[in-house]
Amino acid sequence: MRAVSPVLSLRGVTKRFGGLVAVNGMDFDVAEHEVLGLIGPNGSGKSTTLNLISGALMPTAGTISLRGTPITELPAQDIARRGVSRTFQLVRLLPSMTVLENVKAGAVFGHRRRWGAEADTHAQAMLESVGLGGRGHLRVGQLTYIDTKRVELARCLASDPKVLLLDEWLAGLNPTELEEGIALIRRLRDEGRTVILVEHVMDAIRSLCDRCVVMASGTKIAEGGVSEVLSDPEVIRAYLGDDDA
Ligand SMILES: Nc1ncnc2c1ncn2[C@@H]1O[C@H](COP(=O)(O)OP(=O)(O)OP(=O)(O)O)[C@@H](O)[C@H]1O
């Protein structure tokens, strides 16, 4: 059941990089407990949109609100403290640190800050929840690709985020890992989190998302139920024009 007021709202959000308009007047809402797919061809502005929401970048124009409060001007750490957390397309972990230390770093900087033994216990629990129980002592450099992704998600979850921004978290997984990854994201939603999923894996979009927003060249070209938007001729055209379609 959708809540009436959105958790996250974007209104007229625009980002220019010099002469390039990477994100152009984006408007959309994300409802509580919703999994929203943000899709579109390569270079359409999806990661930039996540960067604007998480505060890694500041919009050139427009407003981003979290439960009705504008967060547009806030630095990234303040947005994280308000319960918005993200994974990165290229996993960003500290390879010389252990798995547990990387996850604890998320617990210290996030929404619900924990220290010392409490941070340890919580980080262990997050590792369990992503299927890495008992592997906290390993160095990140010793892990397989899927496991580094799991650590990145555990790091992100360590701050108890209410809104999760997943930037191609499922990319590069084999079919078995993909099934596990989809089940994991579904569980995060069942735990009461709201998720924005930037993803090229359409099976994941179909099986996880309540709705989709489709971007092309920085602009929203479609929004609605997944099967509806994926059969929209403009969306099909946008993807067919893309080398990776
Ligand atoms: N920091 C930056 N400086 C200049 N241009 C940028 C910067 N970040 C992104 N861009 C440009 O903005 C556009 C949108 O990029 P973005 O990474 O948001 O697309 P995307 O939809 O996430 O693509 P992909 O699916 O390939 O990850 C691209 O043309 C990209 O080259």
The ligand as an SDF file (V2000), in Angstrom:
LIG
                    3D

 31 33  0  0  0  0  0  0  0  0999 V2000
   31.3330   14.9240  -13.6700 N   0  0  0  0  0  0  0  0  0  0  0  0
   30.9610   15.0400  -14.9330 C   0  0  0  0  0  0  0  0  0  0  0  0
   31.4810   15.9960  -15.7310 N   0  0  0  0  0  0  0  0  0  0  0  0
   31.1000   16.1290  -17.0180 C   0  0  0  0  0  0  0  0  0  0  0  0
   30.1680   15.3410  -17.6100 N   0  0  0  0  0  0  0  0  0  0  0  0
   29.6170   14.3720  -16.8680 C   0  0  0  0  0  0  0  0  0  0  0  0
   29.9890   14.1770  -15.5000 C   0  0  0  0  0  0  0  0  0  0  0  0
   29.2420   13.1210  -15.0100 N   0  0  0  0  0  0  0  0  0  0  0  0
   28.4760   12.6930  -16.0270 C   0  0  0  0  0  0  0  0  0  0  0  0
   28.6880   13.4380  -17.1330 N   0  0  0  0  0  0  0  0  0  0  0  0
   28.0090   13.2960  -18.4290 C   0  0  0  0  0  0  0  0  0  0  0  0
   26.6260   13.3910  -18.1580 O   0  0  0  0  0  0  0  0  0  0  0  0
   25.8840   12.4970  -18.9970 C   0  0  0  0  0  0  0  0  0  0  0  0
   25.0480   11.5730  -18.1310 C   0  0  0  0  0  0  0  0  0  0  0  0
   25.9330   10.6610  -17.4720 O   0  0  0  0  0  0  0  0  0  0  0  0
   25.4190    9.5980  -16.3990 P   0  0  0  0  0  0  0  0  0  0  0  0
   26.6370    8.8920  -15.8950 O   0  0  0  0  0  0  0  0  0  0  0  0
   24.5460   10.2550  -15.4180 O   0  0  0  0  0  0  0  0  0  0  0  0
   24.5650    8.6250  -17.3220 O   0  0  0  0  0  0  0  0  0  0  0  0
   23.9720    7.1900  -16.9630 P   0  0  0  0  0  0  0  0  0  0  0  0
   22.5810    7.1920  -17.4720 O   0  0  0  0  0  0  0  0  0  0  0  0
   24.1910    6.8770  -15.5390 O   0  0  0  0  0  0  0  0  0  0  0  0
   24.8720    6.2530  -17.8860 O   0  0  0  0  0  0  0  0  0  0  0  0
   25.3190    4.6970  -17.6810 P   0  0  0  0  0  0  0  0  0  0  0  0
   24.0900    3.8920  -17.8450 O   0  0  0  0  0  0  0  0  0  0  0  0
   26.2960    4.5060  -18.7990 O   0  0  0  0  0  0  0  0  0  0  0  0
   25.9480    4.6020  -16.3340 O   0  0  0  0  0  0  0  0  0  0  0  0
   26.9110   11.7890  -19.8570 C   0  0  0  0  0  0  0  0  0  0  0  0
   26.9950   12.4610  -21.0850 O   0  0  0  0  0  0  0  0  0  0  0  0
   28.2050   11.9280  -19.0710 C   0  0  0  0  0  0  0  0  0  0  0  0
   29.3220   11.9210  -19.9260 O   0  0  0  0  0  0  0  0  0  0  0  0
  1  2  1  0
  2  3  1  0
  2  7  2  0
  3  4  2  0
  4  5  1  0
  5  6  2  0
  6  7  1  0
  6 10  1  0
  7  8  1  0
  8  9  2  0
  9 10  1  0
 10 11  1  0
 11 12  1  0
 11 30  1  0
 12 13  1  0
 13 14  1  0
 13 28  1  0
 14 15  1  0
 15 16  1  0
 16 17  2  0
 16 18  1  0
 16 19  1  0
 19 20  1  0
 20 21  2  0
 20 22  1  0
 20 23  1  0
 23 24  1  0
 24 25  2  0
 24 26  1  0
 24 27  1  0
 28 29  1  0
 28 30  1  0
 30 31  1  0
M  END
$$$$
